Amino acid sequence: MADIIREGQSLHVRLTLAEKAASVHGDITIAVADVVAIESVQDISGQVHGMKLIGARLTGEFAIGTFVSKGSKVFAVVHHQHRDGIRIRLNATERFSEILLSCDDPASVIGRLSEHYA
């Protein structure tokens, strides 16, 4: 499962080797200044919409990669066995409008990243 950490003024989304292969993408680094909000999401798999541009999706199992819908571009690493997750909303200067990540304890992840975005 992907991990996200904060180092200084950057957030780093670290993908597993399998997630890199499935998404055809490497790890992602985002400037904290480009983050609009980080929020906890229930039913994270239900938040992945649109056409898969690059990546892999198996209904009921996972959605990993870049998805486009109604002018938004979302990078998702969602494993369906994890019901909850986090949504990172990004400003318009970033290549993605948001990033969706499944995780076991969204509140803990958000707390680690920054109390400002909780």
C-alpha positions in Angstrom: 0.0 0.0 0.0 1.3 3.5 -0.9 2.7 5.6 2.0 2.7 9.3 2.3 5.2 11.3 4.4 6.0 14.9 5.0 9.6 16.1 4.7 10.0 19.8 5.3 7.8 21.7 2.8 7.1 18.6 0.6 4.7 15.6 0.7 6.0 12.4 -0.8 3.7 9.7 -2.0 5.8 6.5 -2.1 4.4 3.7 -4.1 5.2 0.0 -3.9 6.9 -1.6 -6.8 3.6 -3.3 -7.8 1.8 0.1 -7.6 4.5 1.7 -9.8 4.1 -1.0 -12.4 0.3 -0.8 -12.3 0.1 3.0 -12.4 3.0 3.4 -14.9 4.1 6.1 -12.6 6.8 6.7 -10.0 6.7 8.3 -6.6 5.0 11.7 -6.4 6.3 14.8 -4.6 4.1 17.7 -3.9 4.9 21.1 -2.4 3.0 21.7 0.8 2.1 25.2 -0.6 0.2 23.5 -3.5 -2.0 21.5 -1.1 -5.5 23.1 -0.8 -6.9 20.5 1.7 -6.3 17.0 3.0 -9.5 15.2 4.2 -10.6 11.8 5.4 -12.9 9.9 3.0 -15.2 7.0 3.8 -15.7 4.6 0.9 -12.6 5.8 -0.9 -13.1 3.3 -3.8 -16.4 5.1 -4.5 -14.5 8.3 -5.1 -12.5 7.1 -8.1 -14.5 8.3 -11.2 -14.0 8.7 -14.8 -11.9 7.1 -17.5 -8.7 5.4 -16.6 -6.1 7.3 -18.6 -3.0 5.4 -17.4 -3.0 2.6 -14.9 -4.9 -0.4 -13.8 -8.4 -1.0 -12.5 -10.1 -4.2 -11.4 -13.6 -3.6 -10.1 -13.9 -4.7 -6.5 -10.2 -5.0 -6.1 -8.2 -1.9 -6.9 -7.9 1.4 -8.9 -4.4 2.6 -9.4 -3.3 5.3 -11.8 -4.5 8.4 -13.5 -8.2 9.0 -14.0 -9.9 11.9 -15.8 -13.5 13.1 -15.4 -15.2 16.5 -16.1 -12.0 18.5 -16.3 -10.3 16.9 -13.3 -7.3 14.7 -13.3 -7.0 12.3 -10.3 -4.1 10.1 -9.3 -5.5 7.2 -7.2 -3.9 4.3 -5.3 -7.0 2.6 -3.9 -7.1 -0.9 -2.6 -10.7 -2.0 -2.1 -10.0 -4.0 1.1 -9.3 -0.7 2.7 -12.7 1.1 3.0 -11.3 4.5 4.1 -8.7 6.8 2.8 -7.5 10.4 2.3 -8.1 12.9 -0.5 -5.4 15.5 -1.1 -6.9 18.5 -3.0 -4.3 20.4 -5.0 -4.3 23.9 -6.5 -4.5 24.4 -10.3 -0.8 24.6 -10.8 -0.3 20.9 -10.0 -0.5 18.2 -12.7 -3.3 16.5 -10.7 -6.4 18.1 -9.2 -6.4 15.6 -6.4 -4.8 12.4 -5.1 -6.8 9.6 -3.5 -5.0 7.1 -1.3 -6.6 4.2 0.7 -5.3 3.7 4.2 -6.2 2.0 7.5 -6.4 5.1 9.7 -7.0 8.3 7.8 -7.0 10.5 10.9 -3.5 9.3 11.9 -2.2 9.9 8.4 -3.6 13.4 8.3 -2.2 14.1 11.8 1.3 13.0 10.6 1.2 15.3 7.6 0.0 18.5 9.2 -2.5 19.6 11.8 -3.2 22.5 9.4 -5.0 20.2 6.9 -7.0 18.1 9.3 
